[in-house]
Amino acid sequence: MGLCTSRVAIVTGAGRGIGREHAISLARHGAKVVVNDLGGAVDGSGSDLSPAEQVVAEIRGFGGEAIANAEDVSDWEGAQRMINAAIETFGDLHAVVNNAGILRDRVLANMTEEEWDAVIKVHLKGTFAPARWAVAYWRERSKAGAAVSGRIINTTSVSGIYGNPGQTNYGAAKAGIAAFTTIAALEVERYGVTVNAVAPAALTRMTEGLGMGSGDEEQRAAYSPHWIAPIVTWLASEESAHVTGRVFEASGHVLAVAEGWMRGPSVAPVEDPESLGSIIDGLLAEARPNSGMDGSPGSPPQNR
């Protein structure tokens, strides 16, 4: 018996990398899994169902249950069809892992409108749309008197919660997902649904160009995507019912809770802007500096 026995889970972007590890871990722990993947390139272009089908074959090979799904998670009707596919195939839905993503990295001065829009659409709308349809299903179940144990697990990033040069589009989307997580958690708790997020650090085809895990085998092993799957599997289980609205960092180096924005040093309201210089300097002297990519206040940002 596994953590997720008889539970039904959707994992988006599950054909490769981190999403593949999520799908396989959930299946090994007894979940019936919808393996969603459009099968596009890192920049989101193209489509290919075979990566999702390969993961399904692997799951079925060890006795698990899974189906492949190629819906575009950022498409409103496509996201609804994906949710419906899980319910129609397996009879229910318990967890949605929003993992699909693309990269179009560029410094702000050179970024195009299309590069901005594409990344925001896949990450931010591609989290909202599946979550929205899943919550609508769980709300109706709750209103009908059924016991609901729903889980939404979103994928944010240290690039979004801490900041990384060259990724204003990606980081803004991921920061938005973190905010979406905390707000949605407040709204849906009454239906028996939790909403959490994971900020992974792993070596995948999306991150191989960033120099991550470029050292020896031990360093590369620490960035294996399989380190992310345990927290996601646990969050998808019934055991995690008391945890909601939180962001977790996960990698082969650390499992941590990321603490969100909170008020720092303060003074009484100031009416005269000419007096603000020394006041702001004083506040900043007392405040903790922003965190770097390692999550530590004052650590330097990653240079790209």
N, C-alpha and C positions, 0 to 999 in steps of 0.2 A: 504494500500500500504506500503510495506516495503522497506528497503534500497536496497535490492537485487532482487526486483520483476522482473521476467522473465530472470534473469541471470542464467547461468549454472555453477555449481561449482563441483570440485572434491576435496574430503578430504581424504587423505591417513591416515591409522591407525585410522579410524573413528569408530571402533566397541566398543571402551571403552574410558573412561577417557577424556582427553582434546579433542581428535579428535571427540568423540561422541558429546561433547558440541558444537564444531564448526559446525558439520553437522546439528544439531537440530536448532541452532541459525540461520544459513544461510537459512534453510528451513522455519523457522518462519518469516523470512524477505523476503520470496517470491522466493528464489532460488530453482532451480531444482538440486538435489544433487546426485552425484555418491559417495556412501559410500564404500570406499575401505578399506578392512582389510583382511590380510592373516589369522588372527585369531590364531597366534602362542603364545607361552609362552613369558614371559618377556625376556628370553634369545634368542628368535627368533625361537626356536624349535617348530615343529608341525604346524598344520593348522586347521582352523575351521571357516566355513562361517557363523555360526549362530550368532555371535556377530554383524556382519554387517547386517544380515537379521533382527535382533531385532531392530536395529536403523531405518532401512527402514520401518518396521512395525509401529514404533512410529511416524515417520514423516507422513506416510500415514494416521495414526489415527487422526491427527489434520488437514488433508486435503492437506498436502504437497505432492510433487512429488520426488521420490527417487528410485534408484536401488542399489542393492548390487553388489560389485565387489571384487574378491579375488585374483587379480593379485599381483605378487611379484614386488614391485616398484623398486627393485634393479636389476631386470631382464630387459635387453634392449628391447626385443620384448614384454615382459609383460607390460612395461610402455607404449609402443606405443599402445598396445591393449586397455589399460585403457583409454587413451586419445581418441582413436577412439570410444570406447563404449559411452562416453559422447556425442560426436558429432553425432553418429548414432542414439542414443536414443532420445536426446533432441534437435538436430538440430544445436547446436553451443557449444562454450566453452568460458567462461569469466574469470574463476578463478581456480587456482590450489593451494590448501593448502597442502604443503608437511609437514606432521606431523608424519608419521610412524617412529618408532624407537625401539631399543632394548637396553638392558644393559648387559654388561659382566664385571662388575667392579673388578679390582684387582690392587694392587700396581705394579709399573713398574718392579721391580725385579722378580716378580712371574708371570707376564702376559705371556700368550702363544701367539704364532703366530696366531692360530685360533681365539683366543679371540679378538685380534687386528683386523684381517681381517674381521670378521663377523660384528663388530660394524661399521667399516669404510664403509663397503659395504652397509649396510642398511641405515645408516644416510646420508653419503656423496653421494654415487652413487644413492641412493634412492631419493635424492633431485635432482641431476643432470638429471637423465633419464626422469622423468615426465616433468621437466621444459624444457628439450631440445625438446621433441616432441610437447609440447604445443606451444613453441616459433616458431617452424617450421610451425605449423598450422597458427598462427597469422601472421607470415611473409608473407605467401602466400596470406592470406586474404588482408593484407595491400598492397601488390604488385598488387593485382587485383582491387584496388581502394575502398575496403570496409572500413568502419569506424570500427576500432578495439578498444576495451576497455578491454584489457587483464590484469590480475592480477596474479602474483606469490607471494605467502606468505609462506615463509620458517620458519622452527622451529629451532632456535638456542638454546642456553642455557647459563645461567650465569656460568655454569661450563666451558664452552668454552671461553666466552669473559672475564671472571675474573679468573677462575682457581679453581679446587677442587681436593685435593689429592685423589688418588685411581681411577681416571678416565682419565688417559692419552689417552686412546682410544676414549672414549666418548667425552671428552673435545676437543681433536684434531679434531674430526669430526665436532663438533658444531662450533668451531672456523673457520674451513674450510667453513661451511655453511654461516657464517657471511661474510667472504671474498667473497664467491661465490655471495652472495646477492648484495654487492656493485658493483662488477665488471659486473655482468649480467645486473644490472640496467642501467649501462652506454651503454651497447650494444643494448638493446632492446627498449629504449625509443622512437626511431624513428619509431617503428611499432605501437605505441600507447599502450605499455605494461609497467607496473610498476613492480618492484621487491622489496619487503620488507621482513623483518624477525621479529619474535617475540621470545623473551626469556621468557618462562613462569616459574612460580614457583607455583606448585600445587601438592596436595596430590592425587596420583594415585597409581595403583599397581606397577608402575615402581619406585616410590619414597617412598613408605611406609616403606622401610627398612632403610631410611636415617634419620629417626627421625623427619621428617617434619610434622608439625601439630600434634605433640604428646601431646599437652596440652589439655586444656578444649575445650568445644564445640565452643566457640567463636574463639579460635585460629584455630581449624580445619575448621571452616566455612571460615576463611580468606584464606585458602589454597584450597578452592573448585575449581575444574577445570572450573566452569562456569564463573569465573572472566576473563578468557583468551579469551573467545569467542567474547565479544563486539569489541575489537580492530581488531580481525581477520575479523569479519563481516563487519566492516566499511572499512577496507583495501580492501575487496573484492568488494565493491560497486563502483559506478561511482563517488561518492563524493571524493574519494581518489586519483583522477587522478594527482594531483599536488604533491603527496608524493611518492618518490622512493629512493631506495638505503639506507634506514634507518633501524635501529634495535630498537625495542621497548621492554622494560621490562614490564611484566604484571603479576599481582597477586592480591589477595585481600588486599594487603598492599600498592601497588603503581602501577601507570602507568607512565612510564618514557621513555625518549629517551636515549639510550646508545650512548655515544660519542666514536668514534673509535680511533685507533692509530693516534697520531699527534706528530710532532717533539717537543721535550722539549728543555732544555738548550743545547747550542752548543758552540764549540770553533773552531778555525781554524784547518785545517788538521795537524796531528802530524806524523812526519817521524820516530822519535826515540822511539821504544817501551819502553825503559828504563825510559823515562820521563812520561809515561802514568799514573803511580800510583796516583800521587797527582792530576793530571788533571781529571781522572775519579772520584776520591773522590769528587772533587769540583763540577763536573757535577751532581753527585748523590745527593749531599747536596742541590742543587738547584731544583732538579726534584721532582715532586710529586711521592710518593711511589705507587706501584701497588695497584689496588683495591682488596678488599676482596670480598667474595661472596655476600655481601650486596651492592656492587657497590661503596662504599665509599673508597677513597684513604687511604691506611694505615690501614684499618680494618683487623682484623686477618682472615686467611683462616678458613674454616670449618674443624674441626678435625674429622677424621673418625676412 
